[in-house]
Amino acid sequence: TIFWSAAILDVGTTREAILTSIGPTLVERANANTMNAQDIAQALWAIVTLHEAKADGMRPLAVVLVRAALGRAHDFKLHSLSLTLWAVGLMDIIHDEPETKALVSELAGTVASTASTMNPQMLANCAWGGARLAVTRGPFFDAVAEAATTQLRCRRPPPTAQNVTNVVWSFAHVVAQSPKVLQHCQIVNEEVSRGGVLAQMESHHAAGVTWSLVKIFMDGQPSPAEHTNIPKFLLPTVTATASLAREQASAWSSRMLSWVVWSVARVLLTKELHLLLPPVLHQVEKLPHTEQGLQDAAMISWGIATADLPRNSWPREALDKFMHSMLWNLRVAKQPKQSLVAISAWSCAKADLQGCSKEVITESVIHAATSMLHPQPWTLRHLVMVAWSVVMQWRYTT
């Protein structure tokens, strides 16, 4: 309870003294197995919240608590179960610990047998945490999908927009595509595509649910030949979200706009993409580099390349600033995700964006070459994408 209080109250410099004094006691009791499941869940939530607030020394405490929870998954009541999965899912620095992997496997099994008795918030927390922790596709996500479908139909209590978004996001994150998952996502699509539903959502919910649905139903690389394979039921949802993003671009974050651009490009809505990109570029132009991650830049640049229009079709100054932001993110990234680097280079070459696109490709080559020195170098696909970009932009000397 003291840890929980320190996490939610603004106690200033007193917080460090509290954590220093009570931390050893928490470790002692966890190691002695004298904490019940609710205590463990509450303490884990507090530790993760403190870690997110940049408090020092939270990782060892989290590992001790995870270890104390091992073998006790069935002792966790529904609220504690969802709280623990959410907390551990958020604290990515302990995801690779053997104790974490063992506990997650145990908790996932318990969720699979109890999901039908959870309320929408608990279910969404479990789904979100499980996806972040890369729970294996199968019984866990099937149970979540089945329970979430029942909640949507019965509405006792009705799931919130955040609940709905977190559940479908979890499916998209792990690319779960079982019949039960797909059935649930079709029902969600029907719900949000009804007149005015998306407009009532916050930007991160509208963009998040749209991105998730497109990701789930269209996992893979698009091409013009795939027009016949695009699920037509997705188009009204994507179109409505694109319209909202276009009208409200100045109030949307770079991440939300990038999700919508990607979704529109993925289902090949060319007209909507041409209308959407200018306001998106103008909004991104106003943001500092630190508010535009490499993921955002890669997704937007992929949309520009997919639009297949000449460079002079876009607002020149806004496009140049966007390109410089992409370059800045590539330069400051230490070990960026290979797919994002490869997509950035490929998009610059495919759309012939000019400006600093050659520098973007050069930075991408450096990241690709550096990866070859690591135990796990890039995949051949991503290396070829960068190589293709070099050839298309005549950057052979790079």
C-alpha atoms as one frame of an Amber mdcrd trajectory, in Angstrom:
protein
   0.000   0.000   0.000   2.897   2.352   0.720   4.414   1.577  -2.682   1.034
   2.177  -4.317   0.698   5.502  -2.518   4.205   6.565  -3.548   3.285   5.766
  -7.152   0.112   7.845  -7.340   0.851  10.731  -4.957   3.067  13.712  -5.674
   5.414  13.383  -2.695   8.360  15.134  -4.336  11.824  14.263  -3.053  10.278
  12.235  -0.239   9.502   9.488  -2.760  13.131   8.396  -3.037  13.440   8.129
   0.735  10.241   6.073   0.926  11.384   3.673  -1.784  14.865   3.310  -0.289
  13.495   2.506   3.155  10.720   0.105   2.168  12.329  -1.620  -0.837  14.383
  -4.110   1.251  11.293  -5.025   3.295   9.347  -5.734   0.113  12.154  -7.974
  -1.182  12.369  -9.809   2.151   8.649 -10.543   2.258   8.494 -11.548  -1.404
  11.405 -13.970  -0.958   9.793 -15.375   2.188   6.578 -16.026   0.213   4.473
 -14.068   2.705   2.744 -11.834   0.118  -0.641 -12.870  -1.220  -1.573 -12.550
  -4.892  -3.359  -9.225  -4.415  -0.296  -7.772  -2.639   1.949  -8.906  -5.479
  -0.325  -7.471  -8.160  -0.695  -4.137  -6.354   3.049  -3.854  -5.715   3.857
  -4.738  -9.332   1.465  -2.081 -10.597   3.103   0.488  -8.303   6.633  -0.491
  -9.321   5.817  -0.278 -13.034   4.117   3.099 -12.521   7.209   4.334 -10.677
   9.461   2.938 -13.393   7.461   4.847 -16.018   7.983   7.971 -13.867  11.783
   7.382 -14.132  12.278   6.149 -10.556  15.578   4.267 -10.164  16.017   0.661
  -9.109  12.584  -0.686 -10.041  13.754  -3.524 -12.269  15.221  -5.764  -9.493
  12.103  -5.247  -7.377   9.867  -6.241 -10.294  11.864  -9.425 -10.915  11.627
 -10.392  -7.236   7.839  -9.972  -7.322   7.519 -11.915 -10.562   9.515 -14.726
  -8.986   7.227 -14.650  -5.926   4.183 -15.053  -8.181   5.472 -18.165  -9.953
   3.361 -21.262  -9.430   0.483 -19.246  -7.979  -1.455 -18.148 -11.064  -4.671
 -19.767  -9.814  -4.434 -17.725  -6.601  -4.899 -14.512  -8.578  -8.451 -13.207
  -8.599  -9.656 -11.598 -11.813  -8.669  -8.034 -10.934  -5.199  -9.074  -9.738
  -4.747 -11.234 -12.808  -5.497  -8.384 -15.211  -3.453  -5.897 -13.182  -0.411
  -8.182 -13.199  -0.540  -8.882 -16.935  -0.954  -5.186 -17.688   1.913  -4.175
 -15.387   4.376  -6.810 -16.570   3.397  -6.111 -20.172   4.238  -2.444 -19.736
   7.665  -3.027 -18.136   9.507  -4.238 -21.224  12.927  -4.340 -19.530  11.927
  -7.557 -17.714  10.276  -9.310 -20.668  13.329 -11.451 -21.443  13.788 -12.660
 -17.868  13.169 -16.438 -17.531  10.918 -15.782 -14.515   8.802 -13.374 -16.537
   8.335 -15.818 -19.400   7.373 -18.593 -16.980   4.881 -16.420 -15.122   3.297
 -15.105 -18.312   2.756 -18.659 -19.535   1.003 -19.511 -16.256  -1.134 -16.366
 -16.231  -2.112 -16.830 -19.900  -3.405 -20.298 -19.106  -5.503 -18.918 -16.265
  -6.906 -16.155 -18.492  -7.880 -18.730 -21.110 -10.095 -20.461 -18.534 -11.518
 -17.344 -16.833 -11.881 -14.731 -19.606 -15.623 -15.300 -19.887 -16.103 -14.078
 -16.290 -14.103 -10.848 -16.642 -15.525  -7.381 -17.124 -14.490  -5.405 -20.247
 -11.694  -3.484 -18.482 -10.098  -6.628 -17.047 -10.326  -8.401 -20.378  -8.766
  -5.474 -22.258  -5.905  -5.263 -19.733  -5.186  -8.972 -20.112  -5.301  -8.782
 -23.904  -3.044  -5.729 -24.055  -0.507  -7.149 -21.601  -0.535 -10.557 -23.277
   0.163  -9.023 -26.675   3.025  -6.922 -25.306   4.455 -10.080 -23.752   4.099
 -12.046 -27.006   1.788 -14.701 -25.601   1.509 -17.524 -28.113  -1.449 -17.270
 -30.469  -4.078 -19.856 -29.595  -6.217 -20.498 -26.498  -5.384 -17.174 -24.803
  -6.439 -14.911 -27.668  -9.332 -17.171 -28.645 -10.718 -16.922 -25.112 -10.290
 -13.137 -25.143 -12.023 -12.891 -28.537 -14.942 -15.059 -27.477 -15.460 -13.128
 -24.236 -15.088  -9.750 -25.964 -17.656 -10.759 -28.589 -20.144 -11.697 -25.877
 -19.565  -8.355 -24.144 -20.184  -6.436 -27.367 -23.439  -8.287 -27.970 -24.791
  -8.267 -24.404 -23.470  -4.840 -23.321 -23.716  -5.639 -19.607 -21.673  -3.567
 -18.950 -20.904  -2.067 -22.378 -17.205  -1.991 -23.343 -15.706   1.491 -23.668
 -13.950   2.686 -26.822 -10.645   2.092 -25.040 -11.631  -1.481 -24.127 -12.615
  -2.250 -27.711  -9.478  -0.661 -29.142  -7.093  -2.415 -26.750  -8.553  -5.823
 -27.535  -8.330  -5.491 -31.323  -4.897  -3.847 -30.989  -3.692  -6.909 -29.092
  -4.836  -9.163 -31.947  -3.116  -6.927 -34.485   0.104  -6.743 -32.483   0.584
 -10.515 -32.562  -1.273 -10.930 -35.888  -3.803 -13.329 -34.382  -6.141 -14.528
 -37.147  -8.057 -17.502 -35.784 -11.760 -17.842 -36.716 -12.833 -16.535 -33.284
 -10.513 -13.524 -33.559 -11.664 -12.702 -37.090 -15.313 -13.044 -36.067 -14.807
 -10.598 -33.218 -12.992  -8.119 -35.462 -15.799  -8.247 -38.026 -18.301  -7.422
 -35.296 -16.107  -4.530 -34.104 -15.904  -3.256 -37.663 -19.700  -3.355 -37.969
 -20.017  -1.440 -34.687 -17.565   1.363 -35.502 -18.670   1.772 -39.120 -22.187
   2.759 -38.033 -22.864   6.440 -38.627 -21.135   8.760 -36.178 -19.499   6.119
 -33.954 -15.924   6.872 -35.019 -16.554  10.624 -34.767 -17.452  10.180 -31.094
 -14.148   8.436 -30.349 -10.926  10.082 -29.251  -8.288  10.248 -31.974  -6.162
   7.431 -30.531  -9.182   5.130 -30.371 -10.423   5.898 -33.900  -6.945   5.574
 -35.396  -6.054   2.582 -33.229  -9.106   0.494 -34.005  -8.847   1.282 -37.729
  -5.155   0.389 -37.906  -5.780  -2.819 -35.961  -8.625  -3.994 -38.193  -6.648
  -3.328 -41.363  -3.563  -5.040 -39.933  -5.515  -8.145 -38.941  -7.428  -8.591
 -42.185  -4.637  -7.543 -44.550  -1.382  -8.808 -43.143   1.168  -8.813 -45.988
   2.536  -6.575 -48.708  -0.021  -4.831 -50.965   0.073  -4.546 -54.723  -2.440
  -3.326 -57.317  -3.271  -6.952 -58.061  -4.619  -7.332 -54.547  -7.595  -5.055
 -55.135  -9.762  -8.144 -55.467  -8.515  -9.435 -52.082  -9.319  -6.331 -50.035
 -12.240  -7.031 -47.655 -14.881  -4.560 -48.830 -16.378  -4.304 -45.335 -13.245
  -2.462 -44.172 -13.543   0.381 -46.666 -16.317   2.422 -44.950 -14.413   2.309
 -41.651 -11.104   3.379 -43.200 -12.781   6.083 -45.280 -14.576   7.532 -42.249
 -11.383   7.585 -40.159  -9.437   9.185 -43.021 -12.069  11.915 -43.229 -11.797
  12.569 -39.482  -7.992  12.672 -39.620  -8.082  15.055 -42.568 -10.503  17.435
 -40.865  -8.838  17.292 -37.450  -5.193  16.833 -38.468  -4.042  19.863 -36.492
  -5.248  18.221 -33.265  -3.962  14.693 -33.925  -0.546  13.360 -32.920   2.023
  12.155 -35.425   1.477   8.538 -34.329  -2.285   8.639 -34.875  -1.933  10.297
 -38.277   0.674   7.745 -39.345  -1.661   4.883 -38.401  -4.409   6.338 -40.551
  -2.104   7.045 -43.509  -0.850   3.456 -43.361  -4.385   2.063 -43.152  -5.644
   4.117 -46.112  -2.618   3.134 -48.215  -2.909  -0.513 -47.186  -6.438  -0.865
 -48.546  -5.478   1.129 -51.662  -7.949   3.995 -51.215  -6.009   6.205 -53.602
  -8.369   9.175 -53.671  -8.594   9.360 -49.875  -4.807   9.043 -49.615  -4.258
  11.975 -51.983  -6.614  14.116 -49.880  -5.197  12.988 -46.548  -1.451  13.386
 -47.058  -1.233  17.211 -47.492  -2.895  18.060 -44.133  -0.870  15.294 -42.472
   2.398  16.717 -43.820   1.404  20.231 -42.755   0.668  18.996 -39.219   3.898
  17.001 -38.974   5.765  20.056 -40.244   4.786  21.926 -37.050   6.013  19.217
 -34.680   9.556  19.007 -33.260  11.651  16.004 -34.320  11.317  14.500 -30.847
   7.541  14.155 -31.298   7.918  12.208 -34.549   9.304   8.741 -34.051  10.933
   6.673 -36.763   7.846   4.463 -36.831   5.649   7.453 -37.671   8.039   8.621
 -40.390   8.302   5.171 -41.951   4.528   4.662 -42.063   3.858   8.106 -43.557
   6.658   7.767 -46.114   5.295   4.364 -47.090   1.931   6.009 -47.680   3.550
   8.697 -49.848   5.325   6.050 -51.910   2.138   4.003 -52.237   0.222   7.065
 -53.482   2.458   6.919 -56.556   2.307  10.646 -57.340   5.194  12.913 -58.445
   7.065  14.820 -55.744   5.584  18.163 -56.801   2.112  16.877 -55.864   2.943
  17.418 -52.182   3.507  20.696 -50.266   7.237  21.142 -50.852   8.298  22.840
 -47.620   6.261  20.481 -45.454   7.677  17.461 -47.294  11.250  18.727 -46.864
  10.745  19.198 -43.117   9.219  15.744 -42.862  12.258  14.282 -44.648  14.660
  16.066 -42.302  12.729  14.706 -39.330  13.060  11.188 -40.749  16.798  11.722
 -41.235  17.178  13.022 -37.678  15.393   9.964 -36.268  17.605   7.620 -38.276
  20.741   9.333 -37.005  19.816   9.301 -33.319  18.508   5.721 -33.325  21.024
   3.243 -31.856  19.523  -0.049 -32.969  16.315   0.840 -34.823  13.845  -1.779
 -35.952  15.082  -3.073 -39.275  11.691  -2.941 -40.955  11.356   0.795 -40.209
  14.795   1.608 -41.612  14.229  -0.493 -44.726  10.787   1.034 -45.354  12.200
   4.563 -44.944  14.899   3.920 -47.545  12.549   2.088 -49.915   9.940   4.868
 -49.733  12.483   7.599 -50.512  13.664   5.702 -53.571  10.241   4.549 -54.744
   8.674   8.032 -54.547  11.893   9.815 -55.616  11.408  12.247 -52.751  14.723
  14.027 -53.413  15.641  16.651 -50.814  17.639  14.773 -48.160  16.438  11.357
 -49.357  19.989  10.420 -50.374  21.143  11.060 -46.817  18.246   8.950 -45.539
  19.379   6.081 -47.765  22.982   6.529 -46.639  21.946   6.300 -42.982  19.878
   3.225 -43.790  22.909   1.588 -45.410  24.968   2.316 -42.289  22.353   0.671
 -40.067  22.075  -2.322 -42.406  25.850  -2.767 -42.617  26.250  -2.412 -38.851
  23.677  -5.135 -38.310  25.946  -7.593 -40.124  28.363  -7.315 -37.190  25.716
  -8.466 -34.726  24.860 -12.089 -33.825  21.429 -11.604 -35.420  21.824  -9.511
 -38.598  18.923  -8.183 -40.628  16.716 -10.474 -42.677  17.514 -10.834 -46.348
  14.256  -9.112 -47.265  15.166  -5.908 -45.448  18.747  -5.945 -46.710  17.437
  -6.262 -50.274  15.025  -3.346 -49.744  17.936  -1.103 -48.739  20.085  -2.397
 -51.589  17.268  -1.721 -54.073  17.033   1.833 -52.736  20.758   2.333 -53.295
  20.472   1.165 -56.885  17.364   3.225 -57.658  18.957   6.408 -56.291  22.378
   5.824 -57.912  24.087   5.701 -54.519  26.579   2.997 -55.478  29.491   4.700
 -53.710  27.630   4.512 -50.391
